[in-house]
């Protein structure tokens, strides 16, 4: 009650101290889960999303039966999307922690603790997006593939297939000597076109396939020149 009064009076730092005291001194109290939840919301209000995430994870781990469970998962998802948008995490009060690794961590935790909840497939898809933006293309493709296998009826399934195509092509652009990366991009693009020929994104998949064909043609041309010269 003291902590709640301090919160209402906008004495947030003191409210945090009191909620922390409840969790530390009375971890088995029926008030402890709510105190942990309130701590998370206070950290969110202050913009310290890393601490909020850690606090929510502690709540889920220590009090999995909490009536706040679904709400916490939703808050976690929102924190993940904040990091995905480029918001850096705080370290010693300064926003210096790279955002994408934090986004990946948050989304993976959601999939781990609530895989079939309302945000399971969304978190899995966004983990792939975060990997892709981090240029970790193999992990991005693996994340999208997991979405297709674990959530075959997800509304994100079609988009995941397109992102797999783009991630494979992006990898081939970086690893120019790896023919398997180029072959994977072509295969992904062709698979998307066969599955969704009339979709609004079919043109994007076709463009990727055409670029792959051009790169293969250029490669074969140069090989031909080499043999001709030899």
C-alpha positions as CSV (number, residue, x, y, z in Angstrom):
1,X,0.0,0.0,0.0
2,X,2.9,2.3,0.8
3,X,4.4,1.7,-2.7
4,X,1.0,2.3,-4.4
5,X,0.6,5.6,-2.5
6,X,4.0,6.7,-3.6
7,X,3.2,5.8,-7.1
8,X,0.0,7.8,-7.0
9,X,2.0,10.8,-5.6
10,X,4.4,10.4,-8.6
11,X,7.3,9.6,-6.3
12,X,8.4,6.9,-8.7
13,X,11.9,6.3,-7.4
14,X,10.6,5.7,-3.9
15,X,7.8,3.6,-5.2
16,X,10.4,1.4,-7.0
17,X,12.3,1.0,-3.7
18,X,9.1,-0.2,-1.9
19,X,8.0,-2.6,-4.6
20,X,11.6,-4.1,-4.6
21,X,11.4,-4.4,-0.9
22,X,8.1,-6.4,-1.2
23,X,9.7,-8.8,-3.7
24,X,12.9,-9.2,-1.7
25,X,11.5,-9.6,1.8
26,X,8.2,-11.3,1.0
27,X,8.8,-13.4,-2.1
28,X,6.0,-15.9,-1.1
29,X,3.5,-13.2,-0.3
30,X,0.4,-13.0,-2.5
31,X,1.4,-9.4,-3.1
32,X,4.8,-10.3,-4.5
33,X,3.7,-11.0,-8.1
34,X,1.8,-7.7,-8.3
35,X,4.8,-5.9,-6.9
36,X,7.0,-7.5,-9.5
37,X,4.6,-6.5,-12.2
38,X,4.4,-2.9,-11.0
39,X,8.2,-2.7,-11.0
40,X,8.2,-3.6,-14.7
41,X,5.6,-1.0,-15.5
42,X,7.6,1.7,-13.6
43,X,10.7,0.8,-15.6
44,X,8.7,1.1,-18.8
45,X,7.5,4.5,-17.8
46,X,11.0,5.6,-17.1
47,X,12.1,4.3,-20.6
48,X,14.4,1.6,-19.2
49,X,13.1,-1.2,-21.3
50,X,16.0,-3.5,-20.5
51,X,15.1,-3.5,-16.8
52,X,11.4,-3.8,-17.6
53,X,12.2,-6.9,-19.7
54,X,14.3,-8.4,-17.0
55,X,11.7,-7.7,-14.4
56,X,8.9,-9.3,-16.5
57,X,11.0,-12.3,-17.1
58,X,11.6,-12.7,-13.4
59,X,7.9,-12.5,-12.8
60,X,7.2,-15.2,-15.4
61,X,9.9,-17.5,-14.0
62,X,9.0,-17.0,-10.3
63,X,5.2,-16.7,-10.6
64,X,4.1,-18.5,-13.8
65,X,0.5,-18.8,-12.5
66,X,0.2,-15.0,-12.1
67,X,-3.0,-13.5,-13.3
68,X,-0.8,-10.9,-15.0
69,X,0.9,-13.5,-17.2
70,X,-0.9,-12.7,-20.5
71,X,-0.6,-9.0,-19.9
72,X,3.1,-9.4,-19.3
73,X,3.6,-11.3,-22.5
74,X,1.9,-8.5,-24.4
75,X,4.1,-5.9,-22.7
76,X,7.1,-8.0,-23.5
77,X,6.0,-8.0,-27.2
78,X,5.7,-4.3,-27.2
79,X,9.1,-3.9,-25.7
80,X,10.5,-6.2,-28.4
81,X,8.9,-4.1,-31.2
82,X,10.5,-0.9,-29.5
83,X,13.9,-2.5,-29.8
84,X,13.2,-3.7,-33.3
85,X,12.4,-0.1,-34.3
86,X,16.0,0.9,-33.3
87,X,15.5,2.0,-29.7
88,X,18.8,1.3,-27.8
89,X,18.9,-0.2,-24.4
90,X,20.1,1.6,-21.3
91,X,23.4,0.7,-19.6
92,X,24.2,2.7,-16.5
93,X,21.5,5.2,-17.5
94,X,22.9,5.7,-21.0
95,X,21.2,4.4,-24.2
96,X,24.2,2.5,-25.6
97,X,23.2,-1.1,-25.9
98,X,22.5,-2.2,-29.5
99,X,18.8,-2.6,-30.1
100,X,18.6,-5.6,-32.4
101,X,20.2,-8.2,-30.1
102,X,17.8,-7.0,-27.4
103,X,14.9,-7.4,-29.8
104,X,16.0,-11.0,-30.6
105,X,16.4,-11.8,-26.9
106,X,12.9,-10.5,-26.0
107,X,11.1,-12.3,-28.9
108,X,12.9,-15.5,-28.2
109,X,11.8,-15.4,-24.6
110,X,8.2,-14.9,-25.6
111,X,8.4,-18.0,-27.9
112,X,10.1,-19.9,-25.1
113,X,7.5,-19.2,-22.4
114,X,4.3,-18.7,-24.4
115,X,4.8,-20.4,-27.8
116,X,1.1,-20.8,-28.5
117,X,-0.2,-17.6,-26.9
118,X,-1.5,-14.7,-28.8
119,X,2.0,-13.4,-29.6
120,X,3.9,-16.6,-30.2
121,X,3.9,-16.5,-34.0
122,X,4.3,-12.7,-34.1
123,X,7.4,-13.0,-31.9
124,X,8.9,-15.8,-34.0
125,X,8.4,-13.8,-37.2
126,X,9.9,-10.6,-35.6
127,X,12.9,-12.6,-34.4
128,X,13.6,-13.5,-38.0
129,X,13.2,-9.8,-39.0
130,X,15.7,-8.8,-36.2
131,X,18.2,-11.4,-37.4
132,X,17.8,-10.3,-41.0
133,X,18.4,-6.6,-40.0
134,X,21.5,-7.8,-38.1
135,X,22.7,-9.4,-41.3
136,X,22.7,-12.8,-39.6
137,X,21.0,-14.3,-42.7
138,X,21.3,-18.0,-41.8
139,X,19.7,-17.4,-38.5
140,X,17.0,-15.3,-40.1
141,X,16.1,-18.1,-42.6
142,X,16.1,-20.6,-39.7
143,X,13.7,-18.4,-37.7
144,X,11.3,-18.0,-40.6
145,X,11.5,-21.8,-41.3
146,X,10.6,-22.4,-37.6
147,X,7.6,-20.1,-38.0
148,X,6.4,-22.2,-41.1
149,X,6.9,-25.5,-39.2
150,X,5.5,-24.4,-35.8
151,X,2.8,-22.1,-37.0
152,X,1.7,-23.3,-40.5
153,X,-1.6,-21.4,-40.3
154,X,-0.1,-18.2,-39.1
155,X,-1.1,-15.0,-40.9
156,X,2.7,-14.3,-41.1
157,X,3.4,-17.5,-43.1
158,X,3.3,-15.9,-46.5
159,X,5.4,-13.0,-45.5
160,X,7.9,-15.3,-43.8
161,X,8.4,-17.1,-47.2
162,X,9.1,-13.8,-48.9
163,X,11.5,-12.7,-46.1
164,X,13.3,-16.1,-46.5
165,X,13.7,-15.3,-50.2
166,X,15.1,-11.8,-49.4
167,X,17.4,-13.0,-46.7
168,X,18.8,-15.7,-48.9
169,X,19.4,-13.2,-51.7
170,X,21.0,-10.7,-49.2
171,X,23.4,-13.5,-48.1
172,X,24.4,-14.2,-51.7
173,X,25.2,-10.5,-52.2
174,X,27.5,-10.6,-49.2
175,X,29.0,-14.1,-49.8
176,X,29.7,-13.6,-53.5
177,X,31.9,-16.8,-53.7
178,X,29.2,-19.0,-52.2
179,X,27.2,-20.5,-55.1
180,X,24.9,-22.3,-52.6
181,X,23.7,-19.0,-51.3
182,X,22.7,-17.9,-54.8
183,X,21.0,-21.3,-55.5
184,X,19.1,-21.0,-52.2
185,X,17.8,-17.5,-53.2
186,X,16.7,-18.8,-56.6
187,X,14.9,-21.8,-55.0
188,X,13.2,-19.6,-52.4
189,X,12.0,-17.1,-55.0
190,X,10.7,-19.8,-57.3
191,X,8.9,-21.6,-54.4
192,X,7.2,-18.3,-53.5
193,X,6.1,-17.6,-57.0
194,X,4.6,-21.1,-57.4
195,X,2.8,-20.9,-54.0
196,X,1.6,-17.3,-54.4
197,X,1.6,-16.4,-58.1
198,X,-1.1,-13.7,-57.7
199,X,0.0,-12.1,-54.5
200,X,0.9,-8.4,-54.3
201,X,4.5,-9.4,-53.5
202,X,4.9,-11.7,-56.4
203,X,6.7,-9.0,-58.3
204,X,9.3,-8.7,-55.6
205,X,10.0,-12.4,-55.6
206,X,10.2,-12.3,-59.5
207,X,12.7,-9.4,-59.3
208,X,14.9,-11.4,-56.9
209,X,14.7,-14.5,-59.2
210,X,15.6,-12.3,-62.2
211,X,18.6,-10.8,-60.4
212,X,19.8,-14.3,-59.5
213,X,19.5,-15.3,-63.1
214,X,21.5,-12.3,-64.2
215,X,24.2,-13.0,-61.7
216,X,24.4,-16.7,-62.8
217,X,24.5,-15.6,-66.4
218,X,27.4,-13.1,-65.7
219,X,29.2,-15.8,-63.8
220,X,28.9,-18.3,-66.6
221,X,29.9,-15.7,-69.1
222,X,33.1,-15.0,-67.2
223,X,33.8,-18.7,-66.9
224,X,33.4,-19.0,-70.7
225,X,35.8,-16.1,-71.2
226,X,38.4,-17.7,-69.0
227,X,38.2,-21.0,-70.9
228,X,38.3,-19.3,-74.2
229,X,41.4,-17.3,-73.2
230,X,43.0,-20.5,-71.9
